[in-house]
Amino acid sequence: MKIRWRLRMAAAQREVWTGTELRRLLAEKAGLELSSASVSALFTKEPSQVKMTTLAALCTALECTPNDLIEVDTTPVERPVAPPRPVADVPTAVGSARGRSMPPL
């Protein structure tokens, strides 16, 4: 499974080119005040996690849906088929029907 953060593309499609513009839109349209560093990180890096409130604010500010911001590829990952494991021969004791050896003399 692959996840792509598409905020930059979604913003560009709405003619929002800088973090400063995005920060202003978040404050005006969604009422969310984020630091310049936080907006810059969202704009330039793929986050490992995003708060639902932040996602909702981004969607409100850019007038988009979460699908515009996050692309999820759910194609199953193909795993190589493991070769069958060879079965080891179990040695049997000579003269014993149950496989046990005789005690030492």
C-alpha positions as CSV (number, residue, x, y, z in Angstrom):
1,M,0.0,0.0,0.0
2,K,1.3,3.4,-0.9
3,I,0.1,6.8,0.4
4,R,0.9,10.1,-1.3
5,W,0.4,13.5,0.2
6,R,-1.0,15.7,-2.6
7,L,-1.4,19.1,-0.7
8,R,1.0,20.9,-3.0
9,M,-0.8,19.7,-6.1
10,A,-4.3,20.5,-4.7
11,A,-3.2,24.0,-3.7
12,A,-1.6,24.6,-7.1
13,Q,-4.8,23.6,-8.9
14,R,-6.6,26.3,-6.8
15,E,-3.8,28.8,-7.6
16,V,-2.4,28.7,-4.0
17,W,1.4,28.8,-4.6
18,T,3.0,29.5,-1.3
19,G,2.8,28.5,2.3
20,T,2.0,32.1,3.2
21,E,-1.1,32.1,1.0
22,L,-2.2,28.7,2.4
23,R,-1.7,30.0,6.0
24,R,-3.8,33.0,5.2
25,L,-6.6,30.9,3.7
26,L,-6.6,28.5,6.7
27,A,-7.0,31.5,9.1
28,E,-9.7,33.2,7.0
29,K,-11.8,30.4,5.7
30,A,-11.3,27.7,8.4
31,G,-10.3,29.7,11.5
32,L,-7.2,27.6,12.0
33,E,-4.0,29.4,13.0
34,L,-0.9,27.4,12.3
35,S,2.7,28.6,12.6
36,S,4.6,29.3,9.4
37,A,6.8,26.3,10.1
38,S,3.8,24.0,10.4
39,V,2.3,25.2,7.2
40,S,5.7,25.0,5.5
41,A,6.1,21.4,6.7
42,L,2.6,20.4,5.4
43,F,3.3,22.1,2.1
44,T,6.7,20.6,1.4
45,K,6.9,17.3,3.2
46,E,4.8,14.1,3.4
47,P,3.5,14.0,7.0
48,S,3.5,10.8,8.9
49,Q,0.2,11.8,10.5
50,V,-2.3,14.6,10.2
51,K,-4.9,15.6,12.7
52,M,-8.5,15.3,11.5
53,T,-9.2,18.9,12.4
54,T,-6.2,20.0,10.3
55,L,-7.4,17.9,7.4
56,A,-10.9,19.4,7.7
57,A,-9.4,22.9,7.8
58,L,-7.3,22.2,4.7
59,C,-10.4,20.9,2.8
60,T,-12.4,24.0,3.9
61,A,-9.6,26.5,3.0
62,L,-9.0,24.9,-0.4
63,E,-12.6,23.9,-1.1
64,C,-11.6,20.3,-1.7
65,T,-12.1,16.8,-0.3
66,P,-9.7,14.5,1.6
67,N,-9.4,12.5,-1.7
68,D,-7.8,15.6,-3.3
69,L,-5.2,15.7,-0.5
70,I,-4.4,12.0,0.1
71,E,-3.9,9.4,-2.6
72,V,-4.0,5.8,-1.4
73,D,-3.0,2.9,-3.5
74,T,-4.4,-0.2,-2.1
75,T,-3.0,-2.6,-4.6
76,P,-1.9,-5.7,-2.7
77,V,1.8,-6.2,-2.5
78,E,3.0,-9.4,-4.3
79,R,5.2,-11.5,-2.2
80,P,7.5,-14.0,-3.8
81,V,6.4,-17.6,-3.4
82,A,8.7,-19.4,-0.9
83,P,10.1,-22.7,-2.2
84,P,9.0,-25.7,-0.3
85,R,11.2,-26.6,2.6
86,P,12.9,-30.0,2.3
87,V,11.9,-32.5,4.8
88,A,14.9,-34.0,6.7
89,D,15.2,-37.7,7.0
90,V,14.8,-38.8,10.6
91,P,17.4,-41.5,11.4
92,T,15.9,-44.5,13.1
93,A,17.7,-46.8,15.4
94,V,18.6,-50.3,14.2
95,G,16.7,-53.1,15.9
96,S,14.1,-50.9,17.6
97,A,10.5,-50.8,16.5
98,R,9.8,-47.5,18.3
99,G,12.9,-45.6,17.2
100,R,14.7,-45.7,20.6
101,S,18.3,-46.9,21.0
102,M,19.4,-49.4,23.6
103,P,21.0,-48.0,26.8
104,P,24.8,-48.1,27.1
105,L,26.4,-51.2,28.6
